[in-house]
Amino acid sequence: MPAFSRLIRFLAKDGQTYYGDVILPSGVVDIAKATQARVIEGDIFGKHEITGRVADVRLLLAPLAREDVKTVRCLGLNYEQHAKESKMPLPKYPVLFYKPVTALAGPFDDILVPALAQEAEGLDYECELVVIIGKEARDVPESEALNHVLGYAVGNDVSHREWQLRRGGGQWSLGKGFDGWLPWGPGIVSSKLIKHPQSLKISTKLNGKTVQDSSTRDMIFSVAATISFLSQGTTLLPGDIISTGTPQGVGSGRSPPLWLKDRDIVEVNLEGIGSCTNKVDYASSKPKL
């Protein structure tokens, strides 16, 4: 069990980057509102301590440094209503695909759209519950799966439907794996605070208007079932990330489709964790990893 309650990785006002246990005002649960944190020293996945040193937050970064992330796994069609809006049968097994580590971005980074993804319409949003593995897991029964979770975050599985479904040769990763196309955070809430991940409200706002509004209760494969299944014959490592699918309301499921445009503002939110707010940007720069 980690020592922290709400882990953030941040650029402090002293110019240094730290891991920290966020300090929030009474009644506030959105980590995105963090202004201070107690600095953490040591191995996030092993022995670490929360020091008495308090640092001021200048900018929240992706919750884990790139070198601390092992693998980024994602699920498709894992919400019943989303499968229905996609006109797809409910899957018998979890639908797994991968994103490269370079797809990870911070909770306030711009969503950078490269030239290849500007060739056709199809840019879409997907709010998702993100699970971070904290303890090695192999052949884990569902009843013990949550014991291997470090904590939870929210993410946006940004997707380009043209490259995902038509130009990708049947593989989804190309249309979902561009640099910075999984902004996540705003921090990691410990599994000791979120004991029941199947009862959380999850939503997306596009330019201030709610376009997704659901609950993790609608998941076809629960977090525990997902971890158990993915660990069969395959070792999950501390630092593995699992993005667990999106609910109904995506742009591709609407008539006419609702595609993201340059300078749109997308906000994904998960109950008890907070929100990531990102601007769609056709200009070129690098995610703040």
MARDONU-809890 format. One record per residue: residue number from 1; x, y, z of N, C-alpha, C in turn. Coordinates in steps of 0.001 Angstrom, whole numbers, padded with zeros to 6 digits. Layout:
VOMAR:i:n_u:n_v:n_w:ca_u:ca_v:ca_w:c_u:c_v:c_w
VOMAR:NUM:X:Y:Z:X:Y:Z:X:Y:Z
...
// end
This chain:
VOMAR:i:n_u:n_v:n_w:ca_u:ca_v:ca_w:c_u:c_v:c_w
VOMAR:1:000847:-001195:000000:000000:000000:000000:000886:001250:000000
VOMAR:2:000662:002169:-000945:001510:003364:-000996:001301:004262:000217
VOMAR:3:002330:005056:000534:002235:005980:001656:001385:007193:001312
VOMAR:4:001355:007553:000035:000633:008763:-000371:-000871:008526:-000467
VOMAR:5:-001616:009628:-000439:-003056:009577:-000680:-003378:010028:-002101
VOMAR:6:-002801:011168:-002508:-003023:011713:-003850:-001666:012138:-004402
VOMAR:7:-001139:011322:-005286:000197:011541:-005838:000136:012497:-007021
VOMAR:8:001045:013465:-007029:001213:014306:-008209:002697:014360:-008566
VOMAR:9:002930:014643:-009810:004280:014971:-010275:004187:016385:-010809
VOMAR:10:005079:017253:-010356:004863:018670:-010646:006165:019430:-010777
VOMAR:11:006065:020510:-011524:007126:021498:-011588:006836:022509:-010493
VOMAR:12:007791:022654:-009582:007594:023557:-008452:008059:024973:-008814
VOMAR:13:007686:025904:-007981:008070:027301:-008224:009566:027517:-008050
VOMAR:14:010267:026553:-007429:011725:026663:-007327:012439:026133:-008567
VOMAR:15:011657:025705:-009576:012226:025240:-010830:012549:023765:-010872
VOMAR:16:012312:023045:-009780:012605:021617:-009706:011326:020795:-009935
VOMAR:17:011518:019552:-010404:010402:018631:-010590:010394:017616:-009461
VOMAR:18:009226:017417:-008849:009098:016519:-007701:007898:015609:-007881
VOMAR:19:007932:014481:-007140:006722:013767:-006795:006246:014329:-005454
VOMAR:20:004929:014385:-005272:004433:014908:-004016:003061:014362:-003664
VOMAR:21:002734:014452:-002369:001395:014117:-001882:000639:015426:-001769
VOMAR:22:-000369:015593:-002607:-001001:016897:-002762:-001712:017351:-001486
VOMAR:23:-001684:018647:-001263:-002423:019271:-000163:-003605:020010:-000766
VOMAR:24:-004819:019574:-000444:-006031:020203:-000970:-006815:020854:000156
VOMAR:25:-007484:021972:-000137:-008345:022593:000874:-009476:021653:001286
VOMAR:26:-010011:021852:002451:-011115:021036:002938:-012282:021060:001961
VOMAR:27:-012797:019882:001624:-013946:019778:000730:-013589:019733:-000745
VOMAR:28:-012318:019927:-001100:-011880:019907:-002498:-011270:018548:-002812
VOMAR:29:-011704:017912:-003893:-011156:016611:-004290:-010505:016649:-005660
VOMAR:30:-010704:017735:-006431:-010130:017827:-007767:-008646:018160:-007657
VOMAR:31:-007806:017180:-007987:-006364:017371:-007881:-005882:018491:-008805
VOMAR:32:-006629:018785:-009843:-006240:019852:-010765:-006136:021205:-010075
VOMAR:33:-006741:021343:-008917:-006721:022604:-008177:-005545:022687:-007202
VOMAR:34:-004634:021729:-007279:-003513:021682:-006338:-002611:022898:-006477
VOMAR:35:-002219:023461:-005337:-001259:024561:-005304:-000036:024225:-004450
VOMAR:36:-000139:023189:-003614:000971:022781:-002771:000978:021255:-002612
VOMAR:37:002150:020725:-002294:002274:019286:-002042:003455:019034:-001115
VOMAR:38:003348:017951:-000363:004475:017490:000453:005375:016629:-000420
VOMAR:39:006626:016988:-000499:007575:016310:-001380:007772:014857:-000943
VOMAR:40:007777:013958:-001932:007991:012532:-001690:009400:012163:-002125
VOMAR:41:010076:011403:-001306:011407:010897:-001633:011380:009370:-001658
VOMAR:42:012144:008796:-002584:012213:007342:-002677:011533:006806:-003920
VOMAR:43:011305:005504:-003932:010715:004787:-005058:009198:004744:-004909
VOMAR:44:008499:005364:-005834:007030:005407:-005781:006438:004006:-005701
VOMAR:45:007088:003033:-006347:006573:001664:-006379:007205:000784:-005303
VOMAR:46:008068:001372:-004515:008723:000624:-003446:008746:001456:-002173
VOMAR:47:009923:001541:-001577:010050:002291:-000333:010126:003785:-000617
VOMAR:48:009206:004525:-000067:009217:005973:-000211:008613:006605:001027
VOMAR:49:008903:007875:001218:008348:008580:002369:007876:009965:001970
VOMAR:50:006853:010401:002663:006351:011758:002480:007089:012644:003478
VOMAR:51:007872:013563:002970:008678:014420:003838:007832:015561:004399
VOMAR:52:008403:016289:005298:007714:017457:005855:007879:018700:005011
VOMAR:53:008635:018559:003929:008880:019725:003063:007683:019985:002162
VOMAR:54:007181:021209:002169:006047:021606:001335:006556:022469:000187
VOMAR:55:006195:022102:-001037:006598:022854:-002226:005373:023437:-002911
VOMAR:56:005549:024611:-003501:004468:025263:-004249:004431:024746:-005683
VOMAR:57:003240:024449:-006162:003052:023881:-007498:002971:024986:-008540
VOMAR:58:003858:024917:-009532:003755:025823:-010674:002941:025180:-011794
VOMAR:59:003190:023873:-012037:002511:023173:-013127:002433:021691:-012819
VOMAR:60:001238:021109:-012968:001080:019662:-012847:001552:018996:-014134
VOMAR:61:002353:017944:-013987:002862:017180:-015111:002153:015830:-015175
VOMAR:62:002447:015044:-016208:001943:013668:-016242:002320:012999:-014924
VOMAR:63:001401:012266:-014290:001620:011774:-012925:002831:010878:-012725
VOMAR:64:003277:010198:-013782:004486:009381:-013708:005479:009863:-014757
VOMAR:65:006757:009925:-014380:007799:010232:-015348:007872:009110:-016377
VOMAR:66:008319:009446:-017579:008357:008450:-018651:009145:007215:-018248
VOMAR:67:010249:007404:-017522:011083:006264:-017139:010422:005386:-016079
VOMAR:68:009350:005864:-015447:008641:005079:-014434:007458:004305:-015011
VOMAR:69:007159:004530:-016297:006057:003827:-016965:006626:002644:-017733
VOMAR:70:005990:001496:-017573:006451:000300:-018273:005689:000089:-019583
VOMAR:71:004388:-000112:-019503:003562:-000401:-020675:002239:000345:-020554
VOMAR:72:001716:000787:-021696:000406:001459:-021716:-000575:000564:-022457
VOMAR:73:-001430:-000117:-021693:-002468:-000965:-022270:-003788:-000197:-022272
VOMAR:74:-004618:-000468:-023258:-005924:000197:-023358:-006986:-000831:-023751
VOMAR:75:-008217:-000566:-023329:-009345:-001417:-023706:-010274:-000665:-024638
VOMAR:76:-010796:-001379:-025616:-011829:-000834:-026488:-013170:-001486:-026184
VOMAR:77:-014238:-000770:-026448:-015598:-001306:-026315:-015844:-001913:-024928
VOMAR:78:-015460:-001185:-023876:-015611:-001747:-022528:-016770:-001146:-021756
VOMAR:79:-017580:-000311:-022400:-018812:000171:-021772:-019977:-000301:-022637
VOMAR:80:-020992:-000835:-021990:-022093:-001441:-022733:-022760:-000452:-023676
VOMAR:81:-023045:000748:-023172:-023747:001722:-024015:-022863:002232:-025145
VOMAR:82:-021559:002290:-024919:-020653:002712:-025994:-020599:001650:-027091
VOMAR:83:-020579:000380:-026710:-020597:-000683:-027714:-021863:-000586:-028562
VOMAR:84:-022976:-000266:-027906:-024245:-000161:-028631:-024233:001019:-029595
VOMAR:85:-023696:002190:-029146:-023676:003344:-030043:-022715:003117:-031211
VOMAR:86:-021706:002246:-030986:-020755:001903:-032041:-021289:000814:-032962
VOMAR:87:-022507:000314:-032626:-023137:-000751:-033405:-022244:-001998:-033479
VOMAR:88:-021650:-002302:-032336:-020772:-003467:-032225:-021328:-004418:-031178
VOMAR:89:-021161:-005729:-031380:-021615:-006680:-030360:-020773:-006544:-029097
VOMAR:90:-021368:-006885:-027951:-020616:-006842:-026709:-019492:-007873:-026778
VOMAR:91:-018264:-007475:-026465:-017142:-008410:-026591:-017198:-009527:-025558
VOMAR:92:-016749:-010698:-025948:-016690:-011838:-025034:-015472:-011734:-024126
VOMAR:93:-014403:-011134:-024659:-013176:-010930:-023910:-012777:-009459:-024037
VOMAR:94:-011982:-008942:-023101:-011521:-007560:-023230:-010798:-007327:-024556
VOMAR:95:-011108:-006206:-025197:-010486:-005835:-026467:-009255:-004989:-026152
VOMAR:96:-008081:-005569:-026356:-006832:-004949:-025921:-006077:-004323:-027084
VOMAR:97:-005564:-003111:-026854:-004595:-002514:-027763:-003593:-001733:-026921
VOMAR:98:-002536:-001282:-027559:-001459:-000599:-026846:-001254:000808:-027397
VOMAR:99:-000800:001695:-026523:-000301:002996:-026947:001179:003081:-026579
VOMAR:100:001978:003798:-027362:003373:003983:-026967:003459:004919:-025758
VOMAR:101:004539:004792:-025016:004735:005661:-023853:004747:007133:-024266
VOMAR:102:005189:007395:-025487:005239:008776:-025977:003857:009380:-026184
VOMAR:103:002809:008563:-026116:001446:009102:-026208:001010:009778:-024914
VOMAR:104:001697:009498:-023816:001314:010093:-022533:001647:011575:-022503
VOMAR:105:000751:012345:-021895:000947:013785:-021765:000356:014245:-020439
VOMAR:106:000676:015456:-020068:000206:016000:-018802:-001246:016439:-018844
VOMAR:107:-001819:016718:-017677:-003253:017031:-017581:-003656:018353:-018215
VOMAR:108:-002681:019232:-018515:-003008:020517:-019132:-002271:020729:-020453
VOMAR:109:-001570:019702:-020936:-000856:019825:-022202:-001836:019956:-023364
VOMAR:110:-001399:020638:-024413:-002199:020692:-025630:-002216:019320:-026298
VOMAR:111:-003314:019022:-026987:-003413:017825:-027820:-002879:018205:-029190
VOMAR:112:-001662:017771:-029483:-000982:018167:-030703:-001404:017262:-031859
VOMAR:113:-001861:017864:-032940:-002375:017104:-034082:-001367:017199:-035224
VOMAR:114:-000659:016104:-035527:000359:016147:-036588:-000276:016210:-037967
VOMAR:115:000562:016502:-038962:000064:016667:-040337:-000677:015432:-040827
VOMAR:116:-000169:014244:-040470:-000807:013009:-040929:-002251:012926:-040454
VOMAR:117:-002513:013392:-039242:-003865:013332:-038684:-004738:014491:-039149
VOMAR:118:-004160:015400:-039917:-004948:016511:-040458:-005422:016243:-041880
VOMAR:119:-005071:015075:-042411:-005436:014758:-043789:-006922:014494:-043962
VOMAR:120:-007591:014116:-042872:-009027:013826:-042936:-009655:014127:-041575
VOMAR:121:-010965:014311:-041556:-011673:014480:-040290:-011680:013164:-039518
VOMAR:122:-012016:013257:-038233:-012136:012035:-037448:-011539:012113:-036062
VOMAR:123:-011105:013312:-035640:-010474:013455:-034326:-011534:013396:-033235
VOMAR:124:-011338:012494:-032252:-012382:012196:-031274:-011816:012178:-029853
VOMAR:125:-012715:012315:-028890:-012391:012314:-027464:-012903:011018:-026831
VOMAR:126:-012268:010604:-025726:-012722:009436:-024965:-012266:009581:-023514
VOMAR:127:-013176:009898:-022608:-012812:009939:-021191:-012683:008503:-020664
VOMAR:128:-011653:008266:-019835:-011412:006905:-019364:-010845:006882:-017945
VOMAR:129:-011231:005860:-017201:-010599:005551:-015928:-009266:004874:-016218
VOMAR:130:-008190:005411:-015631:-006851:004864:-015830:-006406:004168:-014544
VOMAR:131:-005942:002935:-014690:-005473:002126:-013563:-003952:002039:-013620
VOMAR:132:-003309:002239:-012479:-001855:002125:-012409:-001502:000915:-011545
VOMAR:133:-000769:-000024:-012134:-000356:-001223:-011401:000786:-000857:-010445
VOMAR:134:000671:-001309:-009201:001682:-000998:-008197:002481:-002190:-007735
VOMAR:135:001976:-003388:-007999:002628:-004618:-007543:002540:-005663:-008646
VOMAR:136:003655:-006360:-008895:003703:-007350:-009968:002537:-008334:-009870
VOMAR:137:001963:-008636:-011028:000783:-009508:-011052:000897:-010500:-012201
VOMAR:138:000718:-011783:-011891:000667:-012818:-012933:-000312:-013898:-012494
VOMAR:139:-001223:-014246:-013400:-002242:-015262:-013124:-003010:-014931:-011841
VOMAR:140:-003413:-013685:-011717:-004086:-013204:-010505:-005580:-013508:-010590
VOMAR:141:-006178:-014086:-009565:-007631:-014258:-009573:-008323:-012909:-009412
VOMAR:142:-009524:-012825:-009937:-010272:-011563:-009875:-010440:-011077:-008441
VOMAR:143:-010587:-012006:-007504:-010813:-011636:-006103:-009615:-010933:-005471
VOMAR:144:-008431:-011082:-006067:-007222:-010471:-005513:-006657:-009362:-006396
VOMAR:145:-007292:-009103:-007524:-006718:-008206:-008533:-006494:-006787:-008022
VOMAR:146:-007442:-006245:-007250:-007324:-004859:-006806:-006191:-004657:-005814
VOMAR:147:-005680:-005744:-005241:-004534:-005638:-004335:-003263:-005239:-005068
VOMAR:148:-003287:-005303:-006388:-002112:-004988:-007190:-002175:-003575:-007779
VOMAR:149:-003179:-002805:-007384:-003374:-001463:-007929:-002705:-000419:-007038
VOMAR:150:-001879:000427:-007667:-001296:001563:-006957:-002324:002652:-006748
VOMAR:151:-003080:002952:-007812:-004079:004005:-007728:-004756:004227:-009064
VOMAR:152:-005514:005331:-009135:-006353:005604:-010298:-006200:007056:-010745
VOMAR:153:-006420:007264:-012036:-006389:008602:-012622:-007457:008659:-013707
VOMAR:154:-007571:009821:-014349:-008472:009956:-015489:-007633:010295:-016707
VOMAR:155:-008063:009839:-017875:-007332:010130:-019101:-008266:010346:-020272
VOMAR:156:-007699:010888:-021343:-008442:011098:-022583:-007746:010293:-023676
VOMAR:157:-008372:009201:-024086:-007832:008350:-025147:-008155:008997:-026493
VOMAR:158:-007390:010036:-026827:-007625:010768:-028075:-007460:009810:-029254
VOMAR:159:-008394:009882:-030201:-008444:008904:-031292:-008766:009596:-032610
VOMAR:160:-008186:009093:-033675:-008544:009556:-035015:-009212:008392:-035734
VOMAR:161:-010519:008497:-035908:-011298:007348:-036402:-010894:006925:-037809
VOMAR:162:-010506:007881:-038655:-010103:007521:-040013:-008870:006620:-039986
VOMAR:163:-007876:006987:-039171:-006665:006185:-039080:-006859:004952:-038205
VOMAR:164:-007756:005032:-037250:-008020:003871:-036395:-008762:002769:-037141
VOMAR:165:-009808:003152:-037877:-010748:002171:-038406:-010617:001912:-039905
VOMAR:166:-010094:002870:-040666:-010088:002710:-042123:-008685:002604:-042708
VOMAR:167:-007767:003389:-042192:-006427:003418:-042774:-005419:002595:-041966
VOMAR:168:-005839:002039:-040858:-004906:001361:-039959:-004727:-000116:-040217
VOMAR:169:-005331:-000638:-041260:-005158:-002044:-041585:-005731:-002994:-040548
VOMAR:170:-006744:-002531:-039808:-007355:-003382:-038787:-006733:-003235:-037417
VOMAR:171:-005636:-002501:-037326:-004977:-002245:-036038:-005348:-000844:-035555
VOMAR:172:-005704:-000731:-034286:-006177:000553:-033761:-005057:001496:-033359
VOMAR:173:-003880:000979:-033069:-002859:001782:-032390:-002407:002995:-033192
VOMAR:174:-002349:002882:-034518:-001892:004004:-035322:-002788:005223:-035131
VOMAR:175:-004100:005001:-035114:-005039:006107:-034976:-005209:006605:-033562
VOMAR:176:-004498:005991:-032607:-004616:006382:-031213:-003266:006689:-030557
VOMAR:177:-002176:006472:-031298:-000873:006482:-030656:000030:007653:-030955
VOMAR:178:-000499:008729:-031553:000356:009880:-031829:000861:010495:-030518
VOMAR:179:001968:011224:-030617:002558:011842:-029435:001536:012686:-028679
VOMAR:180:001455:012461:-027367:000598:013287:-026518:-000876:012979:-026598
VOMAR:181:-001242:011827:-027193:-002664:011520:-027375:-003250:010700:-026233
VOMAR:182:-002621:010749:-025076:-003242:010242:-023855:-002885:011186:-022697
VOMAR:183:-003458:012393:-022715:-003276:013249:-021542:-003966:012600:-020349
VOMAR:184:-003282:012612:-019187:-003841:011905:-018043:-003418:012577:-016753
VOMAR:185:-004096:012207:-015682:-003844:012809:-014369:-005186:013084:-013696
VOMAR:186:-005334:014257:-013104:-004290:015242:-012845:-003284:014754:-011805
VOMAR:187:-003596:013605:-011180:-002721:012933:-010239:-003194:011493:-010124
VOMAR:188:-002609:010764:-009196:-003001:009377:-008950:-003573:009275:-007543
VOMAR:189:-004838:008901:-007454:-005483:008722:-006154:-005264:007289:-005695
VOMAR:190:-004744:007140:-004507:-004385:005835:-003974:-005588:004894:-003919
VOMAR:191:-005288:003612:-004093:-006334:002588:-003994:-006876:002482:-002567
VOMAR:192:-006184:003047:-001597:-006721:003032:-000235:-007848:004060:-000077
VOMAR:193:-007905:005050:-000987:-008999:006025:-000973:-010134:005600:-001892
VOMAR:194:-009796:005040:-003045:-010814:004531:-003971:-010819:003022:-003860
VOMAR:195:-011712:002510:-003052:-011794:001067:-002823:-012739:000378:-003799
VOMAR:196:-013654:001156:-004388:-014667:000584:-005270:-014670:001363:-006592
VOMAR:197:-013802:001009:-007522:-013696:001781:-008762:-014870:001617:-009718
VOMAR:198:-015841:000778:-009368:-016988:000565:-010269:-018182:001433:-009913
VOMAR:199:-017972:002494:-009166:-019109:003358:-008795:-018747:004830:-008934
VOMAR:200:-017973:005164:-009958:-017476:006529:-010138:-018143:007195:-011336
VOMAR:201:-018528:008459:-011157:-019058:009237:-012274:-017906:009643:-013191
VOMAR:202:-018144:009563:-014490:-017115:009906:-015469:-017750:010728:-016587
VOMAR:203:-017041:011766:-017052:-017681:012674:-018016:-016645:013413:-018862
VOMAR:204:-017148:013985:-019955:-016344:014839:-020838:-017136:016096:-021153
VOMAR:205:-016441:017228:-021161:-017007:018482:-021658:-016194:018930:-022862
VOMAR:206:-016894:019372:-023890:-016268:019926:-025082:-016677:021388:-025191
VOMAR:207:-015714:022270:-025051:-015971:023714:-025052:-017060:024081:-024043
VOMAR:208:-017008:023429:-022874:-017922:023726:-021780:-019232:022970:-021806
VOMAR:209:-019523:022242:-022874:-020773:021493:-022998:-020523:020014:-022722
VOMAR:210:-021343:019412:-021868:-021190:017996:-021536:-021551:017117:-022732
VOMAR:211:-020615:016251:-023130:-020855:015360:-024266:-020793:013884:-023861
VOMAR:212:-020160:013587:-022725:-020185:012247:-022145:-020533:012375:-020670
VOMAR:213:-021424:011519:-020195:-021854:011581:-018799:-022330:010188:-018408
VOMAR:214:-021508:009476:-017646:-021815:008084:-017366:-021235:007692:-016014
VOMAR:215:-021154:006395:-015795:-020600:005837:-014570:-019785:004599:-014916
VOMAR:216:-018755:004336:-014125:-017958:003125:-014345:-018768:001856:-014089
VOMAR:217:-019978:001993:-013568:-020866:000826:-013412:-021214:000206:-014762
VOMAR:218:-021124:001002:-015834:-021511:000514:-017154:-020398:-000297:-017823
VOMAR:219:-019267:-000430:-017155:-018183:-001230:-017725:-018632:-002679:-017950
VOMAR:220:-018226:-003246:-019062:-018494:-004650:-019338:-017546:-005527:-018524
VOMAR:221:-016271:-005148:-018515:-015260:-005847:-017723:-014770:-004895:-016634
VOMAR:222:-015035:-005240:-015395:-014637:-004395:-014276:-013119:-004261:-014208
VOMAR:223:-012651:-003353:-013369:-011205:-003198:-013184:-010594:-004511:-012719
VOMAR:224:-011225:-005149:-011735:-010694:-006412:-011217:-010680:-007498:-012291
VOMAR:225:-011755:-007591:-013059:-011824:-008595:-014118:-010772:-008325:-015191
VOMAR:226:-010569:-007053:-015494:-009583:-006676:-016514:-008169:-007056:-016079
VOMAR:227:-007811:-006696:-014852:-006469:-007021:-014351:-006257:-008536:-014327
VOMAR:228:-007248:-009252:-013846:-007145:-010703:-013785:-006923:-011290:-015178
VOMAR:229:-007728:-010845:-016136:-007621:-011371:-017500:-006270:-011041:-018118
VOMAR:230:-005834:-009788:-018008:-004586:-009370:-018639:-003367:-010033:-018002
VOMAR:231:-003515:-010503:-016762:-002383:-011121:-016067:-002266:-012618:-016356
VOMAR:232:-003194:-013178:-017105:-003134:-014610:-017390:-001998:-014901:-018367
VOMAR:233:-000932:-015487:-017848:000200:-015825:-018690:001079:-014649:-019058
VOMAR:234:000712:-013450:-018602:001457:-012235:-018912:001665:-011453:-017624
VOMAR:235:002890:-011139:-017298:003182:-010438:-016049:002919:-008951:-016194
VOMAR:236:002089:-008412:-015311:001891:-006972:-015204:002905:-006430:-014207
VOMAR:237:003564:-005343:-014576:004646:-004798:-013770:004253:-003491:-013090
VOMAR:238:004875:-003184:-011963:004680:-001853:-011367:005028:-000775:-012393
VOMAR:239:004126:000147:-012581:004311:001170:-013601:003545:000898:-014871
VOMAR:240:002937:-000274:-014998:002031:-000525:-016120:000770:000310:-015942
VOMAR:241:000292:000851:-017046:-000918:001675:-017053:-001977:000963:-017889
VOMAR:242:-003206:000946:-017385:-004324:000352:-018116:-005431:001397:-018226
VOMAR:243:-005711:001829:-019450:-006823:002743:-019696:-008036:001889:-020069
VOMAR:244:-009117:002026:-019301:-010136:000974:-019252:-011353:001184:-020149
VOMAR:245:-011246:002041:-021158:-012351:002203:-022089:-013209:003411:-021784
VOMAR:246:-014050:003770:-022745:-014837:004996:-022646:-016336:004708:-022691
VOMAR:247:-017137:005554:-022040:-018596:005393:-022121:-019171:005997:-023405
VOMAR:248:-020482:005950:-023508:-021166:006477:-024686:-021033:007999:-024750
VOMAR:249:-021274:008516:-025962:-021245:009964:-026164:-020086:010445:-027003
VOMAR:250:-019260:009523:-027525:-018126:009935:-028344:-018621:010595:-029626
VOMAR:251:-017741:011373:-030236:-018130:012104:-031436:-018520:011223:-032591
VOMAR:252:-017851:010066:-032723:-018134:009168:-033835:-019479:008482:-033708
VOMAR:253:-020055:008493:-032507:-021343:007844:-032282:-022526:008754:-032519
VOMAR:254:-022274:009979:-032950:-023344:010958:-033148:-023670:011126:-034622
VOMAR:255:-024832:011670:-034884:-025249:011929:-036252:-025736:013381:-036360
VOMAR:256:-025001:014248:-037039:-023726:013972:-037705:-022605:013817:-036675
VOMAR:257:-021455:013253:-037063:-020343:013099:-036122:-019883:014436:-035559
VOMAR:258:-019402:014402:-034343:-018897:015602:-033677:-017382:015470:-033552
VOMAR:259:-016659:015981:-034526:-015204:015849:-034523:-014549:017037:-033830
VOMAR:260:-013418:016775:-033194:-012658:017847:-032565:-012022:018721:-033637
VOMAR:261:-011998:020021:-033343:-011416:020997:-034257:-010259:021724:-033575
VOMAR:262:-009473:022401:-034384:-008371:023189:-033849:-008886:024202:-032831
VOMAR:263:-008214:024240:-031667:-008486:025167:-030573:-009689:024776:-029712
VOMAR:264:-010297:023628:-029977:-011324:023117:-029061:-010711:022840:-027689
VOMAR:265:-011526:022963:-026656:-011095:022664:-025292:-011847:021429:-024812
VOMAR:266:-011090:020394:-024424:-011677:019127:-023972:-011331:018928:-022498
VOMAR:267:-012353:018665:-021697:-012149:018408:-020267:-012738:017053:-019909
VOMAR:268:-011901:016139:-019404:-012383:014847:-018925:-012310:014842:-017405
VOMAR:269:-013315:014253:-016773:-013418:014309:-015316:-013813:012947:-014763
VOMAR:270:-013229:012594:-013623:-013569:011358:-012924:-013790:011673:-011458
VOMAR:271:-014905:011211:-010946:-015287:011464:-009558:-014189:011029:-008593
VOMAR:272:-013875:011904:-007643:-012898:011588:-006621:-011459:011789:-007042
VOMAR:273:-011250:012152:-008302:-009891:012327:-008819:-009686:013730:-009357
VOMAR:274:-010551:014161:-010257:-010433:015504:-010805:-010501:015504:-012315
VOMAR:275:-009886:016505:-012930:-010079:016719:-014351:-008770:017029:-015065
VOMAR:276:-008744:016674:-016344:-007687:017068:-017269:-008332:017964:-018320
VOMAR:277:-007729:019092:-018581:-008272:020045:-019547:-007215:020331:-020595
VOMAR:278:-007544:020052:-021845:-006543:020126:-022914:-007108:020821:-024141
VOMAR:279:-006284:021641:-024768:-006677:022347:-025991:-006162:021599:-027216
VOMAR:280:-007010:021441:-028213:-006596:020850:-029486:-005743:021879:-030224
VOMAR:281:-004567:021442:-030678:-003608:022376:-031265:-002972:021765:-032512
VOMAR:282:-003182:022412:-033651:-002592:021946:-034898:-001162:022454:-035076
VOMAR:283:-000694:023291:-034144:000688:023741:-034189:001604:022640:-033647
VOMAR:284:002904:022807:-033815:003836:021775:-033382:004659:022239:-032192
VOMAR:285:004586:021462:-031114:005445:021608:-029955:005466:020249:-029276
VOMAR:286:006081:020120:-028124:006231:018825:-027486:005454:018750:-026186
VOMAR:287:004843:017574:-025870:004180:017397:-024575:005158:017598:-023438
VOMAR:288:004668:018150:-022341:005509:018415:-021168:005595:017166:-020299
VOMAR:289:006386:016179:-020754:006525:014938:-019989:007452:015126:-018824
// end
